[in-house]
Structure formats: structure tokens, C-alpha cells
Amino acid sequence: MDEKIAKPIPSRCASGIGGMQRAAVVGCLALFLAGVFFACLGRNAPLKPPGLPENDTQPAQMRAYRRSMHHCALEENPFPRDYWFVKTKKVGGSTLRRLFLNLDKNYGIQPIPLPGQRKGMPSQEIAVQQKGMVENQTNAKFYALQEHIRYSRTLKDRLFNNPLLFTATRHPLDRAYSHYYFKMQVNKQQVIRQGDGVGWKDTVVEYFQFLEKTRDFVYRYTRGDVNNSNAEDVLNQYDFVFVTERFDESLILFKLKYNLTLEDVQYKVPAKFREGKYPSAKDKPQWLNNATMSYFPTDLRIWQIANKKTG
């Protein structure tokens, strides 16, 4: 006969005063947690990239909620107001752009559209021309920019009146691989349409040529007009920085900091769909990962600082 002692089966109903008290506490706790979890719209916590602490196992939503009081002082809702989301590449920027366009709609802010460029990004003069065109057509009071264009304090002063400044960052290792394979895919699609070749080949030579052109890409994209700035100087220019690996946490902190509604920060699906998945750091040999990181020392520092503030 099995000598294990059978554990009593708890009653489904709490009895007596103690049971009622426990039920009340559990009910209050459930309501408290529900508000935090529903804010994330059911997304799972992202995988940890290289560099995240191994003991980082606390649920993302609860960690963000607990630390928000340390990193984000609750402010009065500043919108409608001019703002610039400096949209870098392969950091979830397209999804954030959709979120900001929803914010524009809710608060009557006019986005400044920028025409797509076959090579490079729109110039500052094109951005200024587009702002003037939108002003003539809409006579709006508040404007926002969420397109691909490098940050410049000079351009900021030409476009906006005391704007808020936002951007996003991602661990540079996976961001670099994603950027490289995205450019290779786009190049192949252009070649197929034009019918003049076979496009990029995924070779070590091609990859290192790409790394030379995109060295410390996020730093150079977001630093503005100061060439000798460091990671801390760059981040000090921004009012809020989203972290791709902690996307849901970033949204919670953003909502809390600016006293927004859930409708202001909700999103349903990523803005881009593609078949398959780009190779990432775990798919590459360690020597190549190490070599890649040597091209992004300041980008890594930017990510580390922003990640620490978010987590």
C-alpha cells in the first residue's frame, strides 16, 4: 500500500471570516494584475538577446510596472504637441510609427509625410518643403514626424516648436544581421524588377563591406549635429527611448510617463509581414558575432543604457 500521505483537497468556497478575507485580497490582486497584463494586449515576453542578464526572469509587464515609478515620473498628458519620432532601421520602427499615427489621430496632430527615396533618405530641404505643403493644406497647429530621416537639431528647429523627441534602439548584433539581410532582400527584389543581374550574394566579403558602411549606425543616425558626442550625450537629447527587446515594457512606461490611455498605445500586429525569418546571432559562428560587435561599440553602449532604464 502506498504510504504517501494524501493532501486534503481544498474547498472551492472560502468559509468563515478568514476565507472571506482571503477571497477579497485575491480579488483585489487579480484586478490589479489584470490592468497591467491587458495593457500588453497578450504579447509574449521577447527572447533575451546577447547581453541581457541571465536572472532576468521576472514577467516583463510586472517588472515594467514596478520600476516605472523609479524611471518615469508621471507627467501631465502633453498632447497635442509637436514631436519627432526618430525612426532608425530594424528596431521595430514601422510598428511604432503605426502607434504614433494612432496617437496623431486621437489628438489632432498632423504627420509630415516624406516621399520614398530609391537611394538614401530624404534631405532636410525635402522635409522642410513637405512641412510647408502640409501647412498650406491643413492649417494644423501641431505636427509630427515619424519617417526615415537622420536626426538633426537644425532640422528640428526648422520644423517644430519645442517638440518632444523619441527614438528606439535594439541590441546591435541582431540589428546588424537584420539590417544586412533586409538590404540584401530589397536589392534582389529591385534586380528582379529591373532584370539586370542576380542581386547580392550572401558572402563574407559582402557582409563586411556592409559593416564598414553601417559602423555604429544607430549612434550616427540619432546623434544629431554633434560629431564628438558619446552614448550618454545622444540619449540625453531624447525624452523617451523604446527598447525593441522590451517592446511591451516600453509601451507601459511610455503610457505611464505621459499619462496616456490604453487606446493611445495599443497595437495589434507588427506593421510588416514576411515569409521566413532572417538569420540571427544564434545562427552564426561566434567569431563572426565577435567581429560584428567590433563595429558597434557606441551602439552597444546606447542599448545598454536604454535597456537598463527600461528593465
KEKE-3310 file (N, C-alpha, C; in steps of 0.2 Angstrom, whole numbers, plus 5000, padded with zeros to 4 digits):
npx = (5004:5003:5012:5012:5006:4990:4985:4974:4960:4957:4943:4931:4925:4928:4927:4920:4926:4940:4941:4934:4941:4953:4948:4944:4956:4963:4954:4956:4970:4970:4962:4971:4983:4977:4975:4988:4992:4983:4986:4996:4991:4991:5004:5018:5033:5048:5062:5078:5091:5109:5118:5108:5104:5106:5097:5086:5071:5059:5042:5039:5029:5026:5038:5041:5030:5033:5045:5043:5040:5052:5059:5051:5043:5027:5019:5009:4998:5005:5000:4989:5004:5019:5030:5044:5048:5062:5065:5074:5083:5077:5072:5060:5053:5043:5031:5030:5028:5015:5009:5011:5005:4992:4991:4992:4980:4971:4973:4973:4985:4996:5004:5019:5022:5035:5042:5046:5063:5074:5087:5096:5091:5077:5082:5086:5080:5070:5061:5058:5051:5040:5034:5030:5021:5011:5006:5000:4990:4982:4982:4986:4989:4998:5012:5020:5033:5038:5045:5059:5073:5088:5092:5093:5097:5096:5087:5076:5073:5069:5057:5049:5040:5047:5047:5043:5055:5058:5064:5071:5079:5090:5098:5114:5119:5110:5102:5111:5112:5099:5097:5106:5102:5089:5092:5099:5088:5079:5088:5089:5075:5074:5083:5077:5065:5071:5078:5092:5103:5108:5108:5113:5125:5126:5139:5155:5163:5154:5146:5155:5159:5146:5146:5156:5151:5140:5144:5142:5129:5116:5120:5126:5115:5106:5112:5113:5119:5131:5147:5157:5150:5145:5138:5130:5128:5120:5108:5103:5097:5085:5067:5061:5065:5062:5065:5068:5069:5062:5048:5035:5036:5042:5031:5022:5029:5030:5016:5013:5022:5018:5005:4995:4981:4975:4970:4978:4991:4990:4992:4990:4996:5012:5019:5025:5025:5033:5039:5046:5062:5074:5092:5099:5109:5111:5112:5124:5142:5153:5164:5161:5150:5158:5166:5157:5152:5162:5161:5151:5153:5148:5135:5131:5133:5123:5112:5113:5112:5099:5092:5094:5087:5074:5072)
npy = (4994:5011:5022:5036:5052:5057:5073:5085:5090:5106:5117:5123:5134:5148:5148:5155:5170:5171:5165:5174:5185:5181:5179:5192:5198:5191:5194:5208:5208:5201:5210:5221:5215:5212:5224:5228:5217:5217:5228:5225:5218:5205:5200:5190:5189:5195:5186:5184:5195:5194:5199:5202:5200:5184:5181:5187:5185:5189:5192:5202:5213:5215:5219:5231:5238:5239:5246:5257:5268:5272:5276:5283:5298:5302:5312:5326:5324:5328:5330:5337:5340:5346:5333:5322:5307:5299:5288:5274:5260:5244:5241:5239:5250:5253:5247:5255:5267:5266:5265:5279:5286:5283:5289:5302:5304:5303:5314:5325:5328:5333:5323:5323:5319:5310:5309:5293:5287:5281:5279:5281:5293:5305:5322:5336:5348:5343:5338:5350:5357:5348:5350:5363:5362:5354:5362:5372:5365:5360:5369:5365:5365:5357:5347:5331:5320:5305:5297:5289:5298:5306:5312:5329:5343:5356:5354:5350:5362:5370:5363:5362:5367:5368:5353:5336:5322:5307:5290:5274:5259:5244:5228:5228:5217:5208:5217:5222:5210:5209:5221:5219:5208:5212:5223:5215:5207:5217:5223:5212:5211:5223:5220:5210:5216:5225:5217:5215:5207:5196:5201:5204:5192:5181:5183:5182:5193:5203:5205:5211:5222:5229:5231:5240:5251:5254:5256:5258:5262:5266:5276:5286:5289:5295:5305:5318:5334:5335:5329:5323:5317:5306:5290:5293:5307:5307:5300:5309:5319:5314:5312:5300:5283:5269:5251:5238:5224:5224:5228:5228:5232:5245:5251:5252:5259:5271:5275:5277:5287:5298:5299:5293:5285:5268:5266:5275:5269:5256:5242:5230:5220:5217:5229:5224:5210:5195:5181:5167:5169:5181:5176:5176:5180:5168:5159:5161:5159:5160:5168:5177:5184:5190:5198:5206:5214:5222:5233:5241:5248:5260:5260:5248:5253:5263:5255:5247:5257:5262:5250:5247:5257:5254:5241)
npz = (5000:4996:5005:5005:5011:5009:5003:5009:5000:4995:4999:4987:4990:5001:5018:5032:5042:5039:5026:5019:5019:5013:5000:4997:4996:4986:4975:4974:4971:4959:4950:4950:4944:4932:4925:4922:4913:4903:4897:4888:4878:4876:4871:4871:4881:4875:4867:4875:4870:4866:4880:4889:4907:4915:4925:4922:4924:4928:4925:4911:4911:4924:4929:4922:4927:4941:4941:4935:4942:4947:4936:4927:4930:4933:4922:4917:4904:4888:4876:4863:4854:4846:4840:4837:4831:4829:4818:4816:4809:4807:4821:4825:4821:4811:4817:4828:4822:4817:4829:4833:4823:4826:4838:4834:4827:4838:4845:4836:4829:4815:4804:4796:4780:4771:4755:4747:4744:4732:4733:4748:4760:4763:4760:4772:4766:4758:4768:4775:4764:4763:4775:4774:4763:4769:4779:4772:4766:4777:4788:4801:4819:4826:4824:4818:4815:4808:4800:4790:4793:4796:4812:4816:4825:4819:4809:4817:4824:4813:4809:4820:4835:4850:4852:4858:4859:4852:4851:4845:4850:4848:4852:4845:4838:4833:4827:4817:4809:4805:4798:4787:4780:4776:4768:4758:4753:4748:4738:4730:4726:4718:4708:4702:4697:4688:4680:4678:4683:4697:4710:4727:4734:4748:4755:4765:4761:4756:4767:4776:4769:4770:4784:4786:4780:4789:4801:4819:4817:4823:4832:4824:4817:4826:4833:4830:4826:4832:4832:4840:4851:4865:4870:4881:4879:4867:4871:4881:4874:4870:4874:4877:4875:4866:4868:4859:4862:4873:4871:4875:4888:4886:4880:4891:4900:4893:4892:4905:4909:4901:4904:4897:4888:4887:4874:4867:4866:4861:4850:4837:4828:4821:4810:4798:4787:4783:4774:4782:4791:4796:4797:4813:4827:4834:4824:4818:4818:4832:4830:4820:4826:4836:4828:4821:4832:4835:4827:4832:4845:4851:4848:4856:4869:4869:4868:4880:4890:4888:4889:4903:4909:4905:4910)
capx = (5000:5007:5012:5011:5000:4986:4984:4967:4958:4954:4936:4930:4922:4931:4922:4922:4929:4947:4940:4931:4947:4957:4945:4944:4963:4964:4951:4959:4976:4968:4961:4977:4987:4973:4976:4995:4993:4979:4990:5001:4987:4993:5010:5023:5039:5053:5068:5083:5097:5115:5119:5103:5106:5103:5092:5080:5065:5053:5037:5040:5024:5026:5044:5040:5026:5036:5051:5041:5040:5059:5062:5047:5039:5021:5018:5003:4997:5007:4997:4993:5011:5024:5035:5048:5050:5067:5064:5080:5081:5077:5072:5053:5051:5037:5026:5030:5025:5008:5006:5011:4999:4986:4991:4990:4973:4967:4975:4973:4992:4996:5010:5023:5024:5041:5042:5051:5069:5076:5094:5097:5085:5076:5086:5082:5076:5063:5057:5055:5046:5034:5030:5026:5015:5005:5004:4996:4984:4978:4982:4986:4993:5003:5015:5024:5037:5039:5048:5066:5077:5093:5090:5097:5094:5095:5080:5071:5071:5066:5051:5044:5040:5048:5044:5046:5059:5058:5068:5071:5086:5090:5105:5117:5121:5104:5100:5115:5111:5093:5098:5110:5098:5084:5095:5100:5082:5077:5092:5087:5069:5075:5086:5072:5061:5074:5080:5099:5108:5106:5107:5118:5126:5127:5146:5158:5165:5148:5144:5160:5158:5140:5148:5160:5146:5135:5148:5139:5123:5111:5123:5126:5108:5102:5116:5111:5124:5137:5151:5161:5146:5146:5131:5126:5126:5115:5102:5101:5093:5078:5063:5059:5068:5060:5069:5065:5068:5057:5044:5029:5038:5042:5024:5019:5032:5028:5009:5013:5026:5014:4998:4990:4976:4977:4969:4984:4997:4988:4994:4988:5000:5018:5017:5027:5025:5037:5039:5053:5065:5081:5096:5101:5116:5112:5113:5131:5148:5155:5169:5158:5147:5163:5169:5151:5151:5168:5159:5146:5154:5144:5128:5130:5133:5117:5107:5114:5109:5092:5089:5094:5082:5068:5071)
capy = (5000:5017:5026:5043:5055:5061:5080:5087:5094:5112:5118:5128:5141:5150:5148:5159:5176:5171:5164:5180:5190:5179:5180:5199:5200:5188:5198:5214:5207:5200:5216:5225:5212:5212:5231:5228:5212:5219:5234:5222:5215:5197:5198:5186:5192:5193:5182:5189:5195:5193:5204:5203:5196:5178:5181:5192:5180:5192:5194:5209:5218:5217:5222:5237:5242:5241:5250:5263:5274:5274:5278:5288:5302:5303:5319:5328:5322:5334:5330:5338:5344:5344:5328:5319:5300:5297:5281:5271:5255:5237:5242:5239:5257:5253:5246:5261:5273:5265:5268:5286:5288:5282:5295:5308:5304:5304:5321:5330:5330:5332:5320:5326:5314:5311:5304:5287:5288:5275:5278:5286:5296:5312:5328:5341:5353:5340:5338:5357:5358:5344:5353:5369:5359:5351:5368:5376:5361:5358:5374:5362:5368:5353:5342:5326:5317:5298:5294:5288:5303:5306:5317:5335:5348:5361:5352:5350:5369:5372:5360:5361:5372:5364:5346:5330:5319:5300:5285:5267:5255:5237:5226:5229:5211:5206:5223:5222:5205:5210:5226:5216:5203:5216:5226:5210:5205:5223:5223:5206:5212:5228:5217:5206:5220:5228:5212:5216:5203:5191:5204:5202:5186:5181:5181:5186:5200:5207:5207:5216:5229:5232:5233:5246:5257:5255:5256:5262:5265:5270:5282:5291:5291:5298:5309:5325:5338:5335:5323:5320:5316:5299:5287:5297:5313:5306:5298:5315:5323:5311:5312:5293:5279:5262:5246:5233:5218:5225:5232:5229:5236:5251:5254:5253:5265:5277:5276:5279:5293:5304:5299:5291:5280:5262:5267:5278:5265:5249:5240:5223:5216:5220:5233:5221:5203:5192:5174:5165:5174:5182:5173:5180:5179:5161:5155:5162:5157:5165:5173:5182:5188:5195:5203:5211:5218:5227:5238:5244:5249:5265:5257:5244:5257:5266:5250:5245:5262:5262:5244:5247:5261:5251:5235)
capz = (5000:4996:5011:5004:5014:5004:5005:5009:4994:4997:4997:4982:4993:5007:5023:5038:5041:5036:5019:5015:5019:5008:4994:4995:4994:4980:4970:4973:4967:4952:4947:4949:4939:4925:4921:4919:4908:4897:4893:4884:4873:4876:4868:4875:4883:4869:4869:4878:4866:4869:4884:4895:4912:4915:4930:4920:4923:4931:4920:4908:4912:4931:4930:4920:4931:4947:4940:4931:4947:4948:4929:4924:4934:4930:4920:4914:4896:4885:4869:4857:4855:4841:4842:4832:4832:4825:4816:4814:4804:4810:4828:4826:4820:4807:4821:4832:4818:4817:4835:4833:4819:4830:4843:4830:4826:4844:4847:4831:4827:4808:4802:4790:4775:4767:4749:4747:4740:4729:4736:4753:4764:4761:4763:4776:4762:4756:4774:4776:4759:4764:4781:4771:4759:4774:4782:4767:4765:4783:4793:4808:4825:4829:4818:4820:4810:4810:4794:4790:4791:4802:4817:4816:4829:4815:4806:4822:4825:4807:4808:4826:4841:4856:4851:4861:4854:4854:4846:4848:4850:4848:4853:4839:4835:4829:4822:4811:4804:4802:4793:4781:4776:4774:4762:4753:4750:4744:4732:4725:4723:4714:4702:4698:4693:4683:4676:4676:4687:4702:4716:4732:4736:4755:4756:4770:4758:4755:4774:4779:4766:4773:4791:4785:4779:4794:4808:4824:4813:4827:4835:4819:4815:4831:4837:4828:4823:4836:4830:4846:4857:4867:4870:4886:4876:4862:4874:4885:4869:4869:4880:4878:4870:4866:4868:4854:4865:4879:4867:4879:4894:4884:4879:4898:4903:4889:4894:4912:4909:4898:4907:4891:4889:4883:4867:4864:4865:4859:4843:4837:4825:4818:4804:4792:4787:4778:4775:4785:4797:4794:4802:4819:4831:4836:4818:4816:4822:4837:4828:4816:4831:4839:4823:4820:4838:4835:4823:4835:4852:4854:4848:4861:4875:4869:4870:4887:4895:4887:4892:4910:4911:4904:4914)
cpx = (5004:5006:5012:5005:4996:4985:4977:4966:4954:4947:4936:4928:4926:4926:4924:4924:4936:4946:4938:4937:4951:4954:4945:4951:4965:4961:4954:4966:4975:4966:4967:4982:4984:4975:4983:4995:4989:4982:4994:4998:4989:4999:5015:5029:5044:5059:5073:5089:5103:5116:5114:5105:5102:5097:5086:5074:5059:5048:5038:5036:5025:5033:5044:5035:5029:5042:5049:5041:5047:5061:5058:5042:5033:5020:5011:5003:4999:5004:4990:4999:5015:5029:5038:5050:5055:5068:5070:5078:5082:5077:5064:5050:5044:5031:5025:5027:5018:5005:5006:5006:4993:4985:4989:4983:4969:4968:4975:4980:4992:5003:5013:5025:5030:5041:5048:5057:5072:5083:5094:5091:5083:5080:5082:5078:5070:5059:5054:5050:5040:5030:5027:5020:5009:5002:4999:4989:4979:4978:4982:4990:4999:5005:5019:5028:5039:5042:5056:5070:5081:5091:5095:5093:5092:5088:5075:5069:5068:5058:5046:5045:5041:5045:5047:5050:5060:5062:5067:5078:5085:5097:5108:5119:5115:5101:5104:5113:5104:5093:5101:5106:5092:5086:5096:5094:5079:5081:5090:5080:5069:5078:5081:5067:5064:5077:5088:5104:5104:5106:5113:5119:5128:5134:5149:5161:5160:5146:5149:5160:5152:5142:5152:5156:5141:5138:5144:5133:5118:5114:5124:5120:5104:5106:5115:5117:5131:5141:5155:5157:5147:5138:5127:5123:5120:5108:5099:5097:5086:5074:5061:5063:5065:5065:5066:5064:5063:5051:5037:5030:5038:5036:5021:5022:5030:5021:5009:5017:5022:5007:4993:4985:4978:4976:4975:4990:4996:4990:4992:4993:5006:5016:5020:5026:5030:5037:5046:5055:5072:5086:5098:5108:5117:5113:5120:5136:5150:5160:5166:5154:5152:5165:5163:5151:5157:5166:5154:5147:5149:5137:5126:5129:5126:5111:5107:5111:5102:5089:5089:5088:5075:5067:5072)
cpy = (5006:5021:5033:5046:5059:5068:5082:5091:5100:5113:5123:5134:5142:5151:5152:5166:5176:5169:5170:5185:5188:5180:5187:5201:5197:5192:5204:5213:5205:5206:5221:5222:5213:5219:5231:5223:5214:5225:5231:5219:5208:5196:5195:5190:5190:5189:5187:5189:5194:5200:5205:5198:5190:5177:5185:5188:5183:5194:5201:5214:5220:5221:5229:5241:5244:5246:5257:5269:5276:5278:5283:5292:5303:5311:5320:5327:5328:5335:5334:5342:5341:5338:5325:5312:5299:5290:5278:5265:5248:5237:5242:5246:5257:5252:5252:5267:5272:5267:5275:5289:5288:5288:5301:5309:5305:5311:5326:5333:5329:5329:5323:5320:5315:5306:5299:5289:5282:5274:5283:5288:5303:5317:5332:5346:5350:5340:5345:5359:5354:5347:5359:5367:5357:5357:5372:5372:5360:5364:5371:5366:5364:5348:5337:5323:5310:5294:5293:5294:5304:5312:5323:5340:5355:5360:5352:5357:5372:5369:5361:5367:5368:5357:5341:5326:5311:5296:5278:5264:5248:5234:5226:5223:5209:5211:5223:5216:5206:5215:5223:5212:5207:5219:5221:5208:5211:5224:5218:5208:5218:5225:5213:5210:5223:5223:5213:5213:5199:5194:5202:5195:5186:5179:5185:5193:5205:5209:5212:5222:5232:5234:5239:5252:5258:5255:5261:5266:5269:5276:5288:5293:5296:5304:5316:5328:5338:5328:5320:5319:5308:5297:5291:5304:5312:5305:5304:5319:5321:5311:5305:5289:5272:5257:5240:5226:5218:5230:5233:5233:5243:5255:5256:5259:5272:5279:5280:5286:5299:5303:5298:5286:5274:5262:5270:5274:5258:5248:5232:5218:5220:5223:5229:5214:5201:5185:5172:5170:5175:5179:5178:5178:5172:5157:5156:5160:5162:5170:5178:5186:5193:5200:5208:5216:5223:5233:5243:5245:5254:5263:5252:5248:5261:5261:5248:5250:5262:5256:5244:5251:5258:5245:5236)
cpz = (5000:5002:5011:5007:5009:5007:5004:5003:4997:4995:4992:4985:5000:5012:5029:5037:5037:5029:5016:5014:5013:5001:4992:4993:4987:4974:4969:4969:4960:4948:4945:4944:4932:4921:4918:4913:4902:4893:4888:4878:4871:4872:4873:4876:4877:4872:4871:4873:4870:4874:4890:4900:4912:4920:4928:4919:4925:4925:4918:4911:4919:4932:4928:4925:4938:4947:4937:4936:4948:4941:4926:4929:4930:4928:4917:4906:4892:4878:4869:4858:4849:4844:4836:4834:4827:4824:4813:4810:4808:4818:4830:4825:4816:4812:4826:4828:4817:4823:4836:4829:4822:4835:4840:4829:4832:4846:4842:4829:4819:4807:4796:4785:4771:4761:4750:4743:4738:4732:4742:4757:4761:4764:4768:4772:4760:4762:4776:4771:4760:4770:4778:4767:4764:4777:4778:4766:4771:4788:4800:4813:4827:4824:4821:4814:4812:4804:4795:4788:4797:4806:4816:4820:4825:4812:4811:4823:4819:4806:4814:4831:4847:4856:4856:4856:4857:4849:4849:4847:4850:4849:4846:4835:4830:4825:4816:4806:4801:4796:4786:4777:4773:4767:4756:4749:4746:4738:4727:4722:4717:4707:4698:4694:4687:4678:4673:4680:4692:4709:4721:4733:4744:4756:4762:4767:4758:4762:4777:4776:4769:4780:4791:4784:4784:4801:4813:4821:4818:4830:4830:4816:4820:4835:4836:4825:4826:4834:4835:4852:4858:4867:4875:4883:4871:4866:4878:4880:4869:4875:4882:4873:4871:4865:4864:4858:4871:4876:4872:4885:4892:4883:4886:4901:4899:4891:4901:4913:4907:4900:4901:4892:4885:4876:4863:4862:4862:4851:4843:4833:4822:4812:4797:4793:4782:4779:4777:4790:4795:4799:4807:4822:4832:4830:4815:4820:4826:4835:4824:4820:4834:4834:4822:4826:4838:4831:4826:4843:4855:4854:4854:4868:4875:4871:4877:4892:4894:4890:4899:4913:4910:4909:4921)
residu = (MET:ASP:GLU:LYS:ILE:ALA:LYS:PRO:ILE:PRO:SER:ARG:CYS:ALA:SER:GLY:ILE:GLY:GLY:MET:GLN:ARG:ALA:ALA:VAL:VAL:GLY:CYS:LEU:ALA:LEU:PHE:LEU:ALA:GLY:VAL:PHE:PHE:ALA:CYS:LEU:GLY:ARG:ASN:ALA:PRO:LEU:LYS:PRO:PRO:GLY:LEU:PRO:GLU:ASN:ASP:THR:GLN:PRO:ALA:GLN:MET:ARG:ALA:TYR:ARG:ARG:SER:MET:HIS:HIS:CYS:ALA:LEU:GLU:GLU:ASN:PRO:PHE:PRO:ARG:ASP:TYR:TRP:PHE:VAL:LYS:THR:LYS:LYS:VAL:GLY:GLY:SER:THR:LEU:ARG:ARG:LEU:PHE:LEU:ASN:LEU:ASP:LYS:ASN:TYR:GLY:ILE:GLN:PRO:ILE:PRO:LEU:PRO:GLY:GLN:ARG:LYS:GLY:MET:PRO:SER:GLN:GLU:ILE:ALA:VAL:GLN:GLN:LYS:GLY:MET:VAL:GLU:ASN:GLN:THR:ASN:ALA:LYS:PHE:TYR:ALA:LEU:GLN:GLU:HIS:ILE:ARG:TYR:SER:ARG:THR:LEU:LYS:ASP:ARG:LEU:PHE:ASN:ASN:PRO:LEU:LEU:PHE:THR:ALA:THR:ARG:HIS:PRO:LEU:ASP:ARG:ALA:TYR:SER:HIS:TYR:TYR:PHE:LYS:MET:GLN:VAL:ASN:LYS:GLN:GLN:VAL:ILE:ARG:GLN:GLY:ASP:GLY:VAL:GLY:TRP:LYS:ASP:THR:VAL:VAL:GLU:TYR:PHE:GLN:PHE:LEU:GLU:LYS:THR:ARG:ASP:PHE:VAL:TYR:ARG:TYR:THR:ARG:GLY:ASP:VAL:ASN:ASN:SER:ASN:ALA:GLU:ASP:VAL:LEU:ASN:GLN:TYR:ASP:PHE:VAL:PHE:VAL:THR:GLU:ARG:PHE:ASP:GLU:SER:LEU:ILE:LEU:PHE:LYS:LEU:LYS:TYR:ASN:LEU:THR:LEU:GLU:ASP:VAL:GLN:TYR:LYS:VAL:PRO:ALA:LYS:PHE:ARG:GLU:GLY:LYS:TYR:PRO:SER:ALA:LYS:ASP:LYS:PRO:GLN:TRP:LEU:ASN:ASN:ALA:THR:MET:SER:TYR:PHE:PRO:THR:ASP:LEU:ARG:ILE:TRP:GLN:ILE:ALA:ASN:LYS:LYS:THR:GLY)
# end
